[in-house]
Amino acid sequence: MGGDERAVRLQPGLLAIALLGFTVAPYTVDGTNRIAITGLIGWLGWATWIVAYGVTLNL
């Protein structure tokens, strides 16, 4: 049980670090510098769509 509680406590910290990394790191798209949060939002959108599609197929 103790291990499960520790894992739950670590997840918000890891998420914060991941979000900070994505927002700080710039990347280049079509020769212009963009903030990586745009890419993160795009990936989250695709992930949500794929999960929803998978759930729909399983129903």
Residue frames as qw, qx, qy, qz and C-alpha x, y, z in Angstrom:
[[0.000, 0.883, 0.469, 0.000, 0.00, 0.00, 0.00],
 [0.330, -0.758, 0.073, 0.558, 2.82, 2.42, 0.81],
 [0.395, -0.094, 0.574, 0.711, 4.26, 2.10, -2.69],
 [0.171, 0.644, 0.657, 0.353, 0.93, 2.99, -4.28],
 [0.170, -0.922, -0.263, 0.226, 0.61, 6.16, -2.21],
 [0.400, -0.550, 0.317, 0.661, 4.14, 7.21, -3.14],
 [0.348, 0.214, 0.669, 0.621, 3.42, 6.67, -6.85],
 [0.041, 0.824, 0.543, 0.155, 0.29, 8.81, -6.63],
 [0.297, -0.855, -0.046, 0.422, 2.26, 11.56, -4.90],
 [0.444, -0.319, 0.467, 0.695, 4.96, 11.56, -7.59],
 [0.408, 0.512, 0.656, 0.374, 2.61, 11.87, -10.56],
 [0.080, 0.965, 0.245, -0.052, 1.65, 15.56, -10.11],
 [0.355, -0.751, 0.337, 0.444, 5.33, 16.46, -9.75],
 [0.498, -0.028, 0.691, 0.524, 6.27, 14.57, -12.89],
 [0.313, 0.740, 0.559, 0.207, 3.39, 16.17, -14.77],
 [0.096, -0.965, -0.029, 0.244, 4.53, 19.63, -13.65],
 [0.426, -0.515, 0.528, 0.524, 8.10, 18.90, -14.78],
 [0.470, 0.291, 0.713, 0.430, 6.86, 17.62, -18.14],
 [0.187, 0.892, 0.407, 0.062, 4.65, 20.68, -18.68],
 [0.238, -0.876, 0.183, 0.378, 7.48, 23.00, -17.69],
 [0.494, -0.245, 0.641, 0.534, 9.82, 21.24, -20.12],
 [0.396, 0.530, 0.661, 0.354, 7.30, 21.49, -22.94],
 [0.059, 0.959, 0.275, -0.043, 6.54, 25.17, -22.29],
 [0.331, -0.792, 0.285, 0.427, 10.18, 26.25, -21.95],
 [0.504, -0.161, 0.664, 0.528, 11.62, 24.39, -24.94],
 [0.464, 0.627, -0.074, -0.622, 11.05, 26.19, -28.24],
 [0.616, 0.064, 0.717, 0.319, 10.91, 24.28, -31.48],
 [0.104, 0.387, -0.383, -0.832, 10.86, 25.21, -35.13],
 [0.508, 0.463, 0.726, -0.027, 7.86, 24.73, -37.39],
 [0.475, 0.760, 0.354, 0.268, 7.98, 26.09, -40.95],
 [0.498, 0.394, -0.087, 0.768, 11.02, 28.19, -40.11],
 [0.256, -0.685, 0.074, -0.678, 9.36, 30.04, -37.24],
 [0.190, 0.109, -0.818, 0.532, 9.99, 29.55, -33.54],
 [0.603, -0.476, -0.344, -0.541, 6.97, 28.37, -31.64],
 [0.357, -0.437, 0.649, -0.510, 6.42, 27.51, -27.99],
 [0.221, 0.097, -0.964, -0.109, 6.23, 23.76, -27.47],
 [0.357, 0.206, 0.674, -0.613, 2.98, 24.00, -25.52],
 [0.613, 0.395, -0.187, -0.658, 1.28, 24.19, -28.93],
 [0.473, 0.278, -0.819, -0.170, 2.78, 20.82, -29.79],
 [0.045, 0.000, 0.890, -0.453, 1.74, 19.43, -26.42],
 [0.526, 0.298, 0.332, -0.724, -1.85, 20.54, -26.95],
 [0.617, 0.386, -0.474, -0.496, -1.81, 18.95, -30.40],
 [0.319, 0.187, -0.926, 0.074, -0.50, 15.64, -29.03],
 [0.234, 0.125, 0.749, -0.607, -3.08, 15.67, -26.22],
 [0.607, 0.344, 0.007, -0.716, -5.80, 16.28, -28.81],
 [0.579, 0.314, -0.695, -0.289, -4.65, 13.33, -30.91],
 [0.122, 0.100, -0.930, 0.333, -4.32, 11.12, -27.83],
 [0.421, 0.200, 0.516, -0.719, -7.84, 12.02, -26.72],
 [0.663, 0.362, -0.254, -0.605, -9.23, 11.30, -30.18],
 [0.459, 0.278, -0.840, -0.083, -7.45, 7.95, -30.40],
 [0.064, 0.012, 0.868, -0.493, -8.65, 6.87, -26.94],
 [0.536, 0.285, 0.296, -0.738, -12.22, 7.95, -27.71],
 [0.637, 0.368, -0.490, -0.468, -12.13, 6.10, -31.03],
 [0.291, 0.197, -0.927, 0.128, -10.76, 2.97, -29.34],
 [0.269, 0.124, 0.721, -0.627, -13.48, 3.10, -26.68],
 [0.626, 0.345, -0.013, -0.699, -16.12, 3.51, -29.39],
 [0.561, 0.319, -0.713, -0.274, -14.82, 0.47, -31.27],
 [0.133, 0.086, -0.931, 0.328, -14.86, -1.63, -28.10],
 [0.458, 0.212, 0.497, -0.706, -18.50, -0.75, -27.43]]
